[in-house]
Amino acid sequence: MNDLTIPYLVHQPICNLCGMMCCIAMLNFLLSLPGFLEFFVSHSWTEFFKVGIVAASFIAYGHTRDQHRKRIIEPMDEATENPDNYLPTRVHVWANAVHLVWTVSLLMILALGFVACGIAMWRTMGMPLLVLWPFAQGMLFFWYASASKPAKRIHATAVGLLFPGVACTSAGFAALALLL
């Protein structure tokens, strides 16, 4: 029951990096759309960002509670993730929550900006190939957090996210393709 095993120390930062790369991929995709930057800059998004932060805070709180309340059914070994790692007194719990709030709220505001821009500049356009990057990045995040060998090795708490995450992301990108 060692908290400092290499698989444990590597898994969460790579998950966070993959999650932030989803934001970067989405931003690059949106900046490639004609007129998006001008539209986004010309409007105030402060209130929407506040709502995104509140919603993301609830998500981060639920995520932290789920991780802390995880029950270990099988005997723990040196690679099993220790539920005590997610006590609210741990610095990395707060750092991960802040990262999650930032990433989720940023994704929300970018998606909202894209929808608002699409409504304001109602026109049909070809789907740029760059849209594959945010989709692929989302799939990479869900796979690494849920189904990768390191996630299985440490019995990560995100193991149950693969199917719902892939299903929701795929539905969202399918709707995006139909709207454009």
N, C-alpha and C positions, 0 to 999 in steps of 0.2 A: 504494500500500500504506500508506495513512494510517490510523492507529489512532483518530484523533480526528474522523472524519466524523460529521455529524449523524445519519445513519441508524444508525450503529454505537452512538453514545452514547444514542440513544433506544430502540432495540430491547430491550436487556436489562432496563433498569428497568421498562419496560411489561410485559415477560414476568413479572418478579418481582411487580409489582403485581397482575397478573391471577391469578397463583398464590396470592398471599395472600388475594385476594378469594374464592377457592375456599374457604379456611378460614373466612372471615367468613360466607360464604353458608351453609356447612354448620353452623356454630355457630348462626346465626339460625334455621335450619330445626329443629335439635335443640331449641333453647329454646322453639320454638313447640309442641312435642309435650307433651301433658299428663303431668306426673310425671317428665319427664326430668331436670330440674335437681335435684330432690330426690334422685333415684336417683344421679345422678353425684356429687353433693356427699357423699352418705352412704357412699361407698366410697373406698378408697385405690387410686389409679391409678399410684403411683410406679414400681412394677416394670414395668408395661406401658409407661410413658413411657420408661423406660431402654431397653427392648427396641426401642421405636420410634426412639429416637435412634441406636442402633447400626445398625438396618436403614437408616435414612435416611442415616447416615454412609457406608455402603457405596454407596448410590445416588449421593450427592454425589461420592464418590471416582470412581466409574465415569463419571459425567457429566463431571467435570473431565478425566479421562484421555482420554475420547472427544473432547472439544473440543480438547485439546492435540495429539492425534495426527492430527487431521484433515489430510488431504492435499488440496492445491489442484491440481486437474487442469488447469483452464483458466488462462490468464494472469490475474494479479491486476490489478485496477484500483483506483481510489480508494474504491469502495464495497464491495469484497470484504473479508470478515472475515479478519483476519490471525491465523493460528494461534499466533503468538508472544504474542498478547493473553492467552493462557491459561497462560502459564508460572506455576509455583507461587510465583514471586517477586513477582507482581503482587497488590496489595492487593485489587483488585476480585474476584480469583479466590477469595480467602479470604472476602470479604464475601458473595459469591454462594453459596459452599459453606455458610456458616453459615445464610444465608437458606433455602437448599434443605433443610438438615437440620431447621430449625425448622418450615418449612411441611409437609414430608412427615411428620415425627413428630407434628405437631399433627393433621393429617388422619387419621393412623393411630389415634391415641387417640380422636378423635371418632367414627370409624367403629366402633372396638371398643366404645366406650361405648354407641353406638346399638344394636349387636347384643346386648350384655349386657343393656341395658335392655329390649329386645324380648323376650329369653328370660325375664328375671325377671318381667316384667309381661305375660306371655303373654295377648294379646288382639288381636282384629282391630279396626283402626280405619280410618277413611277417610284416604286420602292427601291431606294438605294441599297446596294449590296452591303453597305456599312451597317445596316440593321441586323445583320447576322452576328456582328461582334457583341452587342449587348445580350442577344439571345444565347450565344455560345458561352459568354461569360457567366450568365445566370445558371446555365446547365453545369458548367464547371464548378461553380460555387456549391450547388446542391449536391453534385456527385461527391466532391471532396468532403463536405461537411457530413454527409450521410452514408455514403456507400464505399468510400475509398478504404484501402487497406489500413491506413493509420486510424481512421474513424472506427473501424471495426476492432482494431487491436486494443484501443483504449476504451472501447464500449462508450463512445461519445453519446451525449444526450440528444444530438440532432439526428440520430439514425432514422427516426420515423418521419423526417421531413422530405425525403426524396420524392415520393409519389405526389403528395399535395403540392410541393413546390414546383415540380416539373409541370404538373397539370395546370396550375394557375398561370405560370409563366408562358406556357404554350398557348393557353386560351387568350391571354393578353396580347401576345404577338400575332395570333391569328386575327383577332379583332382589329389590331393595328393595320395589318395587311389589307383587310376588307375595307377599312375606312379610307385608306389612301388609294 
